[in-house]
Structure formats: C-alpha cells, structure tokens
Amino acid sequence: MLHQALAKAAPLVLALFCMSVSAADKDLISTLYHADFVEYDEEQKNKFTLDGELGVIFASGNTNATSIKSSLKSEHETKRFSNNYWVEFLYKETEVSVDDGVVDQTTAQRLYTYAQSDYKLGQENRRLFVYGDYEDDRFNGYDYRSSIAGGWSQLMWQNEISDFRYSVGPGYAFAKFDNGERADQVDGFIVRASAEYHYIWPTGAKLRQFVSMEAGDENIKSRTETSLSANLFESLALKFSFIIQHNTSPVNDAQSLNTETAVTIVYRFF
C-alpha cells in the first residue's frame, strides 16, 4: 500500500518542484548555459591595440650564436573597418671557424610585413578586404618579394572565448632576384586565401592559428603559424610560436620548406 501511495504522489511532488523554480533561477540557468556563446555585437566600440614582441637567445660553448626575433602587431576596429598590421624581424649571427681564425657570420636575416583592411558591409559580418605584404629575406635568393590582393572576407563567429575569420580573392605577386633581374616564376596573378582562429581560456592563455596561401601559375607560397601565449602580468605574456613556410619553386639552393620555433616575451602597449 505504501509504495502505491508513493507512486500516486510522485507526479504531484514533481509538479510542485517545477513550479517552485523562480524566474531568477531560470535566468541563472540561462546565463550559465549561454556563458560561452555570447553573440557578436556588430556595433562594438572602437578598439586599437599595439603589441610588441621580443626574443633574444645567446649560445656559447661548442656553438657561439646570437638570435633575435622581434615584431609589432596592431589591430584597429571601427564601426566600418577592421584593420590588422604586422611587422616582423629575424636575425641570427653564428661564430664560424675560417683559415684566419674565427669570424661572426650572419646566417639568418628577414624582414616581413603585411597589412589588411576589411570594409564591413553590415550584413552578417560580411566584408570586402584589401591586403598587401612585403618580404626581404637575405637567404631565400630574392632581393624582395611582395604581393597585393583583394576580395571577400567574413567573420564566421566571434564570442568571448573564440573567433574565426577567412578571406579569399585575386591578386598580383612580384619579386626580384638578388642580381636585380625580374623573377618570372613569381611575377603574375595569384589567388590568395587565408584563415585565422583564436581561442582564449578562462586563465587568459591564448591560442592563435593562422594559415595563408598564394597560388600562381608556377609557384605556390604558403605560411602557417601556431602560437600559444600565457599571461605573466597584466600587460606581459610569454609566447611560444611555430611557423612553417613553403614554396613549391625555391630559388637556386634555397630550401622549399622552412620552419621556425621561438619563445618570446609579448608586451601590450595599449
């Protein structure tokens, strides 16, 4: 008899429990459920940031070498434009033995910069972009390489913990060899595509994954960067990065695949 009475009373108890959930409780549950999925606000406030990055390595003993990597990164958000700027410098000097003794020899020297400006169309984060870059690498066989492109860009999503965007469009690439002659295998029309993903953990650690590719008639240039940074202080962070660069048609004895691993300090100026 007792279990029959409990069985009959169970629906009534459940109904009373559901009715006891207040509006505040419902708001709390809704807040917790949607905490990681905050909708992107197209009318976000203007934002300008500037980050400086520096890494220096001194090696002595069997190998005496000095490596320096530095960069500046800036983001500028307005109601109509989203702008990104990047300047990067890499230098490495190694002590080598020659007949007359020991000399310091430069084994790596590269300057790379790019800028991209997205014009916001105001329809579900759809945009038009203009892009330009310049590279001066002393050891890749070119005096310089550069490209410009424009086309379609879209911010697929953006919330408090992550965002993802991509861009694709036609462009033109041009370069010169170290001897001053035109690099015909690089010069010409290209199709450029890029994608970038960010993720932020509750601790403040940040993951960035960037991939780009420029495809022409005789050469395909690609670059991918994976970086992970952790905050040390309010404006100071430690960053680990791994970069892969690949060219299908390298010049002379240059390698088609180049990798770079670095640990640097990042300072946010504002």
Summary of the structure (lengths in Angstrom):
residues: 270
radius of gyration: 26.4
end to end distance: 73.3
largest distance: 106.2
contacts: 735
relative contact order: 0.11
helix: 11%
strand: 63%
